[in-house]
Amino acid sequence: MVGKELPLEELKDRISMLGTDLEDIKGNEIHVEVFPNRPDLLSEQGFARAFSSFIGVKTGLRKYQIKDSGLKVIIDRSVQGIRPFTACAIVKGLSLDEEKIRQIIQIQEKLHVTYGRNRKKAAICIYPLEKITFPVIYKADAPEKIRFQPLESSKEMTAVQILEEHKTGKEFAHLLKGLHRYPFFIDAKKDILSMPPIINAEKTGRVNESTTDVFIECSGFDFQVLSTCLNMIVTALADMEGEIYSLKLEYLDGTKVTPILAPAKMKLDLPYINRRLGLQLSSPEAGKLL
C-alpha cells in the first residue's frame, strides 16, 4: 500500500516523524499510538496513504471517484431530538478475506472508541448490501415496539430486552437512557437493520467473506462529524479496491448527498510559517512539502 519498503530503523524514524508515537515493532505487527487530531490514521489504509505521501512515494491529494447509486435513505421526523442525523454510502466490488474483515472491524472499533467518543458522538454500522431493500428509513419508535434478532443472539428480542439482557446492549444502554423512543434503521421489506448506537441485526448486519457490496451508515448529533467519519471509512474501503457510490438522504428540510469528498481549503500565511520555523521556504517548496 505504501509502494516502498524501508529498512527497519528508517521505518521507525519516519513513523515517529509522521506525528504518531511508535510503541513497538513485533514481527509483522507495528504498534502505533495515533493522536486525536489524525483519526484518518486509525486504519491500515489511512495510515499507509498518509505515510506513503510523507516519504514521497505517492504524494499529493488522493482522488476518489464517486458514482451515483440512484438509491435513497429517508430520515423520519421521529428521530428529531433523539439522534437526528445520519451520513450514508455504498461501496461495491470488494473482495474480502479474513484479514480484510479484521481491518474493517478495526476501523469501526477504533473510530467508535476515539472519534465517536465510545459511540456517543458517532456510531457506525456496515451491512451486506444484498440483504437490504431500498429505500431505507431511519426512524424512532417506542422501545417495546422495536423487535429484531441482534447480532450474537439466537432469538428475537425487543429493544428493552436487548438493553437488559444482551452483552452489547447492556454495555451501551446508557446512551439511550431516558429516551421514550429509540432510533433504528429499517428497509423497504420491514427488516430492521440496526438500533444505533447499540447493535446490528443478525439477519442484515453481518459482513462475511462472500460479501462484495456494503451499505455504511454513521449516526449521531452533528452531520459534519458523521460526514467526516463516513469519509474515513469509504476511502479505506476504496483503498481495498472498492468502488464508492453515493446515497441521497431525504431530510425534512431538504436533501443531502453523501459521501462528500470535496477537500476543505485554508489559507497559508507563508511568512508567518517561515518565522515560526526559522526557514526561508518559497511558495513552490512549501507546496511540495505540504
C-alpha positions, -999 to +999 in steps of 0.1 A: +000+000+000+029+024+007+047+015-025+081+011-009+098-010+017+120+009+042+148-005+064+136-011+100+155+019+115+143+043+088+108+030+092+109+037+129+123+072+123+098+081+096+067+068+115+076+089+145+081+120+123+046+115+109+033+128+142+025+094+158+041+076+187+057+043+176+054+020+206+068-013+193+075-035+163+070-072+168+075-094+137+049-082+112+030-061+137+036-023+142+021-008+173+015+029+169-003+054+191-024+077+169-033+110+184-068+125+183-062+150+155-055+122+130-084+097+131-077+090+094-046+071+106-067+045+125-069+021+096-041+004+078-053+020+046-054+055+060-021+051+077-004+038+045-019+066+025-005+093+048+028+075+053+034+070+015+028+107+009+051+117+038+080+096+025+075+110-010+062+079-028+025+086-036+023+123-030-005+148-032-042+147-025-057+113-033-087+115-056-116+091-053-144+087-078-180+086-065-208+070-086-245+077-081-263+046-067-297+060-075-309+049-040-321+069-010-323+069+027-353+087+043-348+104+077-381+104+095-392+133+118-394+109+147-355+109+152-355+147+158-343+152+194-333+116+196-303+110+173-312+133+144-285+128+117-270+101+095-245+100+067-245+070+044-228+054+014-224+022-005-191+005-015-192-022-042-167-046-057-149-057-025-130-090-024-130-098+013-110-124+032-103-129+069-076-103+070-097-076+053-127-083+075-103-079+105-093-045+091-129-034+086-137-044+122-107-025+134-117+007+115-151+005+132-138-002+167-111+024+166-133+051+152-161+042+177-138+045+207-119+077+197-136+099+171-170+086+180-165+091+218-174+055+225-204+056+202-219+087+219-208+112+192-209+088+162-220+052+157-210+032+127-228+002+111-217-017+080-241-042+063-240-066+034-259-047+006-275-078-009-296-083+022-311-048+021-341-035+001-341+003-005-353+028+003-340+026+039-358+046+066-341+060+097-368+065+124-376+061+161-403+044+180-413+032+215-388+005+227-414-022+232-424-018+195-389-025+182-382-062+178-355-080+159-327-106+164-295-088+173-260-100+164-247-129+186-283-138+197-303-169+189-337-152+192-357-121+185-357-095+213-374-063+220-353-031+223-359-033+261-347-069+263-316-061+242-306-033+267-313-055+297-301-090+286-277-087+256-240-082+264-235-053+239-269-039+248-260-037+285-226-021+277-241+008+257-276+010+273-266+043+290-266+060+256-303+056+252-312+062+289-342+084+295-354+083+259-390+074+252-382+065+216-352+045+203-337+051+168-334+023+142-329+017+105-355-004+086-356-013+050-385-015+024-392-051+034-397-040+070-365-057+081-348-038+109-311-033+101-298-020+134-306+000+165-279+026+167-258+032+187-262-003+201-262-032+177-268-046+142-294-072+133-282-108+128-302-111+095-289-080+078-259-068+097-231-094+094-204-090+068-185-122+057-161-134+031-188-138+005-199-101+009-189-079-021-211-048-016-217-030+016-241-003+029-225+020+055-242+044+078-230+067+106-255+082+130-252+109+157-259+145+165-237+166+141-239+160+104-204+173+097-189+149+122-208+120+107-198+130+071-161+131+081-164+097+098-181+083+067-153+096+045-126+079+066-144+046+062-153+048+024-118+059+014-103+030+034-127+006+016-118+022-017-082+015-010-093-021-007-102-018-044-139-010-036-160+015-057-178+043-038-214+050-045-234+080-032-268+079-015-295+106-014-306+114+021-341+129+024-342+151+055-373+172+065-355+204+055-341+192+022-319+166+005-282+158+011-260+135-009-232+116+008-203+109+009-189+144+004-152+140-005-145+176-017-114+188+000-115+216+026-094+247+018-075+270+041-051+300+035-015+296+045+005+325+058+039+315+045+059+345+061+044+335+094+053+299+090+089+308+080+093+330+111+080+302+133+102+275+118+133+296+112+132+287+075+132+305+041+107+284+022+095+296-012+059+290-022+068+261-045+089+245-018+061+249+008+036+234-017+058+204-023+064+198+014+026+201+021 
